Amino acid sequence: MAYHYYHFDVKNNKVSLASTTANELYTYHNGYVFHIAYLVNSNEEAMQKKMIGLVKEFILGHNDNATFPVLNNIK
């Protein structure tokens, strides 16, 4: 999927539209649905697991006892 976002160039005081592709994660927690898109230079399983950990930490902080019904099922 293509993602579009605005990039502000401070040096030239200019805004441009950028497009990229990304991997996606969907999950929910406490009634909120999270749609997270990210791009890394590796599609290896180890990197994907690191990204899942990062998403959990981003949403929950350092709560290792919390669960995500969707992300916890990813092997």
Beta strands, then each sheet from edge to edge (+ up, - down):
strand 1: 2-9
strand 2: 14-21
strand 3: 23-29
strand 4: 32-38
sheet 1: 1+ 2-
sheet 2: 3+ 4-
end
